[in-house]
Amino acid sequence: MKKRSARNGVSFKGKIKTEHAIIEGLFDKLQILASWDEVHSVIPGRIMRRGSALPHPTLTLTIPTSSGWKALGKSKGSTQEIFIITNEPETVRNKFREKAF
């Protein structure tokens, strides 16, 4: 298993799991999530193809999970599942809405 550490010289306090690819443009948004104290871990999941292309990457919360939230990242014809691990899901949801990802 790979260590959760740094990517391109930037440290995330071990919060972003870097075992899988991350779709283009989404990494900056994950950095913001990883910087929140309420977020324990950010885990990028599978990447799926989709038909339309967006002018800029987006990140939206979709459903609560037993360990936090599932989000979808969308960019340039691809969609990626993102799992946000937290003990404070309501706080994360409120911050997410404020930041308008």
C-alpha positions in Angstrom: 0.0 0.0 0.0 1.3 3.5 -0.9 1.9 6.0 1.8 -0.4 9.0 2.0 2.0 11.8 1.9 2.9 14.5 -0.6 2.2 15.1 -4.3 4.4 17.5 -6.3 6.1 18.6 -3.1 3.0 19.6 -1.3 2.2 17.8 2.0 -1.4 17.1 3.0 -0.8 15.8 6.6 -1.5 12.3 5.2 -5.1 13.1 4.4 -5.3 12.6 0.6 -4.9 9.0 -0.5 -2.8 9.0 -3.6 -3.0 5.4 -4.7 -5.4 6.1 -7.6 -5.4 8.7 -10.4 -7.2 12.0 -9.9 -9.0 13.6 -12.8 -7.5 16.7 -14.2 -8.3 19.9 -12.3 -9.8 18.2 -9.3 -6.6 18.0 -7.2 -6.7 21.6 -6.1 -10.3 21.2 -4.7 -9.2 18.1 -2.8 -6.3 20.1 -1.3 -8.9 22.5 0.1 -10.9 19.6 1.6 -7.7 18.1 3.1 -6.9 21.4 4.9 -10.1 21.3 6.9 -9.6 20.1 10.5 -13.0 18.2 10.4 -11.8 16.0 7.4 -9.8 13.0 8.4 -9.2 11.6 5.0 -10.0 12.2 1.3 -10.1 9.1 -0.9 -10.4 9.3 -4.7 -12.4 6.4 -6.1 -13.1 5.1 -9.6 -13.2 7.2 -12.7 -16.1 7.0 -15.1 -16.5 8.4 -18.6 -19.3 10.8 -19.2 -20.5 12.5 -22.4 -20.3 16.3 -21.8 -17.3 18.4 -21.1 -17.4 21.1 -18.4 -15.4 24.4 -18.8 -14.0 23.9 -15.2 -13.9 21.1 -12.7 -16.7 20.8 -10.2 -17.1 18.9 -6.9 -20.5 18.1 -5.4 -21.6 16.3 -2.3 -24.0 13.5 -3.2 -24.9 11.2 -0.3 -23.9 10.8 3.3 -22.1 7.5 4.2 -21.4 5.8 7.5 -18.0 7.4 7.5 -18.7 10.8 6.1 -19.7 11.8 2.6 -19.6 10.6 -1.0 -18.9 13.4 -3.6 -18.6 13.5 -7.3 -15.8 15.3 -9.1 -16.5 16.2 -12.8 -14.1 17.4 -15.4 -13.4 17.2 -19.1 -15.6 14.2 -19.9 -14.9 12.2 -16.7 -16.5 11.7 -13.3 -14.7 10.5 -10.2 -16.1 9.3 -6.9 -14.5 11.0 -3.9 -15.0 9.7 -0.4 -14.7 12.2 2.5 -14.0 10.6 5.9 -15.2 12.7 8.8 -16.7 12.5 12.3 -18.6 15.8 11.7 -20.6 15.4 8.5 -22.9 18.3 9.1 -20.0 20.7 9.6 -18.3 19.5 6.5 -21.6 19.9 4.5 -22.0 23.5 5.8 -18.4 24.4 4.9 -18.8 22.7 1.5 -21.8 24.9 0.8 -20.0 28.1 1.9 -17.0 27.4 -0.4 -19.2 26.7 -3.4 -17.1 24.0 -5.1 
